[in-house]
Each structure stands twice: as structure tokens, then as C-alpha cells.
Amino acid sequence: MSYKKTEQYDEAATAALAENYKKIISSLGEDPGREGLLKTPERIAKAMQFLTQGYQMNAVDIINSAKFHESVSEMIIVKDIELYSMCEHHMLPFIGKAHIAYIPNGWITGLSKLARVVDVFSRRLQVQERLTVQIMDAIREALNPQGVAVIIEAKHLCMMMRGVQKQNSSTTTSAFCGEFEKDKTRSEFLKLVSAKLG
């Protein structure tokens, strides 16, 4: 039995993107007709559709798909959520992790939904600063919690591979609303995020 992939892509978008990538490869001085590059334009076209699939997703709908009444009002944290995104300035990746917390106000959501919210906004052309706020805003809109906190730590290949070429630099961004604007709550969150529990 032969191997067959089941990935689905928009055929028109794939064809249009592939044609453009073929021209880019040629403009860079390569031969898009040589064996190793024959299928590269199509591969890039499909890769870019995958890496930007967040445009077809709605973060609030994802949270609402697993939204439950609960009377708990303690801080809920999901940390070290893997994050892969594309810098909108150079279309090079930035890679890192997100830490999310919220304090319920009558509603909670499935923990995996918070990770999916990260994917919704990271799978777009992005800047880290906006990504951080978008994650916070989606959780706030869907759950109306007492507060939301988001921290993202990431390494940007646009700084590592080109430009200043600083391989050891990383960028941290944060967004806080509600109870997390208070020093005590924010300090508790930061302490728990940095703690190694187990």
C-alpha cells in the first residue's frame, strides 16, 4: 500500500503562490527547473498556508466551544505553551513560549483552548507585541474574567540570521488587565510562572 498525505489546501491559492515562489527562486539566481527545486514552489505555497492558517480561525469561538459555569475564582495558569509565528517585517520565524493566566468570573474554558488561542494568533503574520495583546483580548471577550495575564518570551530569527545577528537575544512582552493590574496579583502570577513545580 502506498503512502498518501491527507492535508488539504486551497488549490487556487496554492497555484498562485507557487507561481510567485517560482519567480522568486529564479530572481534569486537559482534554476527553478532543476531537480531539487522542481516541487519547492508548491511546498512553500503549502507551508505558508499552514503557517498562516490563523486567519481562518476565530479565537472567541474556540474558547466558547468549551465554556463551562464554575464558581471558582482562583488564578488559572497555563505556562510554557509552545509558540511559532512569522515576523511580518521579514517573514522569518519567531519561536518561543506563552504563559497565560486568568481569574474566572463564573466561567472557565478547557485548558487546551488557551493553547489553541495562542495558535490562532501566532499562525498569522505578526509582531510579538500585538500577538500578546490579541491573546489577552480574546480571553477577556469570551470569558469576561476578573483579569487576564499573558507573557510571551521569544527568539526572532530576523535578529539572529540577518540584521544585527545576535543569536542569544530574546524578547519578552506582557499584557495585563483587570486584577492583574494590581501589584499583588501580578507578582503572584510572575512568581508562579518562574517557579519550577516538580
Backbone hydrogen bonds in HBPLUS format (Angstrom, degrees):
<---DONOR---> <-ACCEPTOR-->    atom                        ^
c    i                          cat <-CA-CA->   ^        H-A-AA   ^      H-
h    n   atom  resd res      DA  || num        DHA   H-A  angle D-A-AA Bond
n    s   type  num  typ     dist DA aas  dist angle  dist       angle   num
A0014-THR N   A0010-ASP O   2.87 MM   4  6.05 159.7  1.91 155.1 161.6     1
A0015-ALA N   A0011-GLU O   2.96 MM   4  6.13 163.2  1.99 148.6 152.5     2
A0016-ALA N   A0012-ALA O   3.01 MM   4  6.20 165.0  2.03 150.2 154.2     3
A0017-LEU N   A0013-ALA O   2.89 MM   4  5.96 168.5  1.90 152.8 156.5     4
A0018-ALA N   A0014-THR O   2.86 MM   4  5.87 161.6  1.89 148.2 154.2     5
A0019-GLU N   A0015-ALA O   3.05 MM   4  6.20 156.0  2.11 144.3 150.1     6
A0020-ASN N   A0016-ALA O   3.19 MM   4  6.47 156.0  2.25 144.4 150.6     7
A0021-TYR N   A0017-LEU O   2.85 MM   4  6.16 158.3  1.90 155.7 162.3     8
A0022-LYS N   A0018-ALA O   2.90 MM   4  6.08 147.2  2.01 145.7 154.5     9
A0023-LYS N   A0019-GLU O   3.23 MM   4  6.53 151.8  2.31 140.9 147.2    10
A0024-ILE N   A0020-ASN O   2.98 MM   4  6.32 150.4  2.07 145.2 154.0    11
A0025-ILE N   A0021-TYR O   2.92 MM   4  6.12 164.5  1.95 151.2 154.1    12
A0026-SER N   A0022-LYS O   3.09 MM   4  6.32 158.0  2.14 144.2 150.0    13
A0027-SER N   A0023-LYS O   2.82 MM   4  6.04 154.0  1.89 146.4 154.1    14
A0028-LEU N   A0024-ILE O   2.96 MM   4  6.22 134.6  2.17 146.4 158.2    15
A0030-GLU N   A0025-ILE O   3.19 MM   5  5.67 154.1  2.26 159.7 153.5    16
A0029-GLY N   A0026-SER O   2.99 MM   3  5.31 158.7  2.04 109.0 115.4    17
A0034-ARG N   A0031-ASP O   3.09 MM   3  5.72 173.8  2.09 122.5 124.4    18
A0037-LEU N   A0034-ARG O   2.94 MM   3  5.59 146.7  2.05 121.3 131.3    19
A0038-LEU N   A0034-ARG O   3.08 MM   4  6.00 117.5  2.49 151.0 165.2    20
A0038-LEU N   A0035-GLU O   3.38 MM   3  5.39 158.5  2.43 103.0 109.0    21
A0040-THR N   A0037-LEU O   3.11 MM   3  4.90 145.8  2.24  97.8 108.2    22
A0043-ARG N   A0039-LYS O   2.98 MM   4  6.25 157.8  2.03 153.1 160.3    23
A0044-ILE N   A0040-THR O   2.85 MM   4  6.06 165.3  1.87 164.5 166.9    24
A0045-ALA N   A0041-PRO O   2.97 MM   4  6.11 157.7  2.02 143.1 149.8    25
A0046-LYS N   A0042-GLU O   3.00 MM   4  6.25 157.1  2.05 149.8 154.7    26
A0047-ALA N   A0043-ARG O   2.85 MM   4  6.06 156.7  1.90 147.6 155.2    27
A0048-MET N   A0044-ILE O   2.82 MM   4  6.01 162.6  1.85 158.0 161.0    28
A0049-GLN N   A0045-ALA O   3.19 MM   4  6.39 150.2  2.29 137.9 145.6    29
A0050-PHE N   A0046-LYS O   3.01 MM   4  6.27 154.3  2.07 147.4 154.3    30
A0051-LEU N   A0047-ALA O   2.84 MM   4  6.09 160.9  1.88 152.3 157.8    31
A0052-THR N   A0048-MET O   3.05 MM   4  6.07 123.3  2.39 136.2 148.2    32
A0053-GLN N   A0050-PHE O   3.32 MM   3  5.22 163.6  2.35 110.6 108.6    33
A0055-TYR N   A0052-THR O   3.32 MM   3  6.32 172.4  2.32 126.8 127.4    34
A0056-GLN N   A0053-GLN O   3.02 MM   3  5.67 157.0  2.07 117.9 124.4    35
A0054-GLY N   A0123-ARG O   2.83 MM  69  4.60 141.7  1.98 135.5 138.7    36
A0057-MET N   A0054-GLY O   3.08 MM   3  5.10 166.0  2.10 109.1 112.0    37
A0062-ILE N   A0058-ASN O   3.14 MM   4  6.44 151.6  2.22 148.0 156.2    38
A0063-ILE N   A0059-ALA O   3.06 MM   4  6.39 160.3  2.10 152.2 156.3    39
A0064-ASN N   A0060-VAL O   2.91 MM   4  6.10 164.3  1.93 152.0 156.9    40
A0065-SER N   A0061-ASP O   3.02 MM   4  6.14 126.1  2.32 138.0 150.4    41
A0065-SER N   A0062-ILE O   3.25 MM   3  5.24 140.2  2.42  94.8 105.8    42
A0066-ALA N   A0063-ILE O   3.12 MM   3  5.79 164.7  2.14 117.5 122.3    43
A0110-GLY N   A0066-ALA O   3.08 MM  44  5.53 136.2  2.28 141.5 152.7    44
A0068-PHE N   A0108-ILE O   2.88 MM  40  5.39 164.0  1.90 148.9 154.1    45
A0108-ILE N   A0068-PHE O   2.87 MM  40  5.39 154.7  1.94 152.3 160.9    46
A0070-GLU N   A0106-GLY O   3.06 MM  36  5.31 157.9  2.11 117.2 124.0    47
A0076-ILE N   A0102-TYR O   2.93 MM  26  5.47 163.1  1.95 154.6 160.1    48
A0102-TYR N   A0076-ILE O   2.95 MM  26  5.47 146.3  2.07 145.0 155.7    49
A0078-VAL N   A0100-ILE O   2.81 MM  22  5.35 161.7  1.85 159.2 165.5    50
A0100-ILE N   A0078-VAL O   2.87 MM  22  5.35 174.9  1.87 154.2 154.9    51
A0081-ILE N   A0098-ALA O   2.95 MM  17  4.97 170.8  1.95 152.3 149.2    52
A0098-ALA N   A0081-ILE O   2.85 MM  17  4.97 149.0  1.95 131.8 141.3    53
A0083-LEU N   A0096-GLY O   2.92 MM  13  5.11 143.0  2.06 143.1 135.6    54
A0096-GLY N   A0083-LEU O   2.94 MM  13  5.11 163.6  1.97 144.0 146.7    55
A0085-SER N   A0094-PHE O   2.93 MM   9  5.36 160.5  1.97 160.7 165.8    56
A0094-PHE N   A0085-SER O   2.89 MM   9  5.36 151.6  1.97 130.6 135.0    57
A0126-GLN N   A0086-MET O   2.80 MM  40  5.91 172.7  1.80 168.2 170.3    58
A0087-CYS N   A0092-LEU O   2.78 MM   5  5.43 164.4  1.80 159.8 156.4    59
A0091-MET N   A0087-CYS O   2.69 MM   4  4.92 134.8  1.89 144.6 155.7    60
A0088-GLU N   A0126-GLN O   2.86 MM  38  5.05 154.0  1.93 143.1 142.0    61
A0157-LEU N   A0093-PRO O   2.98 MM  64  5.74 162.5  2.01 161.0 166.6    62
A0095-ILE N   A0155-LYS O   2.92 MM  60  5.41 152.2  2.00 153.7 155.8    63
A0155-LYS N   A0095-ILE O   2.79 MM  60  5.41 163.1  1.82 151.8 152.8    64
A0097-LYS N   A0153-GLU O   2.89 MM  56  5.55 152.4  1.97 156.0 165.0    65
A0153-GLU N   A0097-LYS O   2.99 MM  56  5.55 164.9  2.02 163.5 167.6    66
A0099-HIS N   A0151-ILE O   2.78 MM  52  5.15 155.6  1.84 155.6 162.1    67
A0151-ILE N   A0099-HIS O   2.92 MM  52  5.15 156.7  1.97 147.8 154.8    68
A0101-ALA N   A0149-ALA O   2.88 MM  48  5.07 154.5  1.95 149.9 151.7    69
A0149-ALA N   A0101-ALA O   2.83 MM  48  5.07 157.4  1.88 147.9 147.5    70
A0103-ILE N   A0147-GLY O   3.04 MM  44  5.41 152.1  2.12 144.4 147.9    71
A0146-GLN N   A0103-ILE O   2.71 MM  43  5.26 152.0  1.78 166.0 170.3    72
A0113-LYS N   A0110-GLY O   2.92 MM   3  5.39 142.9  2.06 110.3 121.5    73
A0114-LEU N   A0111-LEU O   3.13 MM   3  5.64 141.3  2.28 109.8 118.8    74
A0116-ARG N   A0112-SER O   3.01 MM   4  6.35 149.0  2.10 143.6 152.9    75
A0117-VAL N   A0113-LYS O   2.90 MM   4  6.17 143.6  2.03 142.2 151.5    76
A0118-VAL N   A0114-LEU O   3.22 MM   4  6.57 151.7  2.31 142.3 148.8    77
A0119-ASP N   A0115-ALA O   3.18 MM   4  6.57 152.5  2.26 142.2 149.2    78
A0120-VAL N   A0116-ARG O   2.89 MM   4  6.22 154.1  1.96 150.4 157.3    79
A0121-PHE N   A0117-VAL O   3.32 MM   4  6.63 162.7  2.36 154.1 155.0    80
A0122-SER N   A0118-VAL O   2.87 MM   4  5.91 149.4  1.96 149.8 159.9    81
A0123-ARG N   A0119-ASP O   2.91 MM   4  5.66 149.2  2.00 146.1 150.2    82
A0131-LEU N   A0127-VAL O   3.05 MM   4  6.25 167.2  2.07 159.5 163.6    83
A0132-THR N   A0128-GLN O   3.08 MM   4  6.23 158.9  2.12 150.2 153.8    84
A0134-GLN N   A0130-ARG O   2.87 MM   4  6.10 159.9  1.91 158.9 165.3    85
A0135-ILE N   A0131-LEU O   3.14 MM   4  6.33 160.0  2.18 151.8 155.4    86
A0136-MET N   A0132-THR O   3.32 MM   4  6.57 164.7  2.34 143.3 147.2    87
A0137-ASP N   A0133-VAL O   2.84 MM   4  6.05 166.1  1.86 156.6 160.4    88
A0138-ALA N   A0134-GLN O   3.02 MM   4  6.15 157.1  2.08 147.9 153.0    89
A0139-ILE N   A0135-ILE O   3.27 MM   4  6.51 162.3  2.30 151.4 155.2    90
A0140-ARG N   A0136-MET O   2.98 MM   4  6.20 160.5  2.02 152.7 158.9    91
A0141-GLU N   A0137-ASP O   2.86 MM   4  6.02 157.7  1.91 147.6 153.5    92
A0142-ALA N   A0138-ALA O   3.03 MM   4  6.15 160.9  2.07 147.3 152.0    93
A0143-LEU N   A0139-ILE O   3.01 MM   4  5.90 165.9  2.03 150.4 154.3    94
A0144-ASN N   A0140-ARG O   2.94 MM   4  4.95 142.7  2.08 128.7 136.9    95
A0179-GLU N   A0146-GLN O   2.94 MM  33  5.94 157.5  1.99 129.8 137.0    96
A0148-VAL N   A0177-CYS O   3.27 MM  29  5.44 145.1  2.39 120.4 128.9    97
A0177-CYS N   A0148-VAL O   2.98 MM  29  5.44 146.5  2.09 158.8 162.5    98
A0150-VAL N   A0175-ALA O   2.92 MM  25  5.27 152.7  1.99 155.1 161.3    99
A0175-ALA N   A0150-VAL O   2.86 MM  25  5.27 144.9  1.99 151.1 158.3   100
A0152-ILE N   A0173-THR O   2.90 MM  21  5.34 160.7  1.94 150.4 155.7   101
A0173-THR N   A0152-ILE O   2.91 MM  21  5.34 155.7  1.97 149.7 157.9   102
A0154-ALA N   A0171-THR O   2.90 MM  17  5.37 155.9  1.96 148.4 156.5   103
A0171-THR N   A0154-ALA O   2.82 MM  17  5.37 165.6  1.84 157.2 161.8   104
A0159-MET N   A0156-HIS O   3.01 MM   3  5.54 149.1  2.11 111.0 119.7   105
A0160-MET N   A0156-HIS O   3.12 MM   4  6.40 140.8  2.28 138.6 150.2   106
A0161-MET N   A0157-LEU O   2.79 MM   4  5.48 170.9  1.79 147.0 148.6   107
A0166-LYS N   A0159-MET O   2.89 MM   7  5.96 142.2  2.03 141.7 145.3   108
A0165-GLN N   A0162-ARG O   3.03 MM   3  5.22 152.5  2.11 141.2 134.3   109
A0180-PHE N   A0177-CYS O   3.31 MM   3  5.52 148.4  2.42 131.2 124.3   110
A0181-GLU N   A0178-GLY O   2.94 MM   3  5.72 165.9  1.96 124.4 128.4   111
A0182-LYS N   A0179-GLU O   3.09 MM   3  5.65 162.4  2.12 112.4 118.0   112
A0186-ARG N   A0182-LYS O   3.01 MM   4  6.14 173.3  2.02 166.1 168.3   113
A0187-SER N   A0183-ASP O   2.84 MM   4  5.88 156.6  1.90 149.1 155.8   114
A0188-GLU N   A0184-LYS O   3.07 MM   4  6.30 151.5  2.16 142.3 149.5   115
A0189-PHE N   A0185-THR O   3.05 MM   4  6.33 161.0  2.08 151.6 156.2   116
A0190-LEU N   A0186-ARG O   2.94 MM   4  6.20 166.6  1.95 153.8 157.1   117
A0191-LYS N   A0187-SER O   2.94 MM   4  6.06 152.6  2.02 144.4 151.9   118
A0192-LEU N   A0188-GLU O   2.99 MM   4  6.21 159.8  2.03 149.9 155.0   119
A0193-VAL N   A0189-PHE O   2.89 MM   4  6.10 154.3  1.96 153.8 161.4   120
A0194-SER N   A0190-LEU O   3.15 MM   4  6.24 154.5  2.22 140.4 146.3   121
A0195-ALA N   A0191-LYS O   3.05 MM   4  6.09 123.3  2.38 137.0 151.4   122
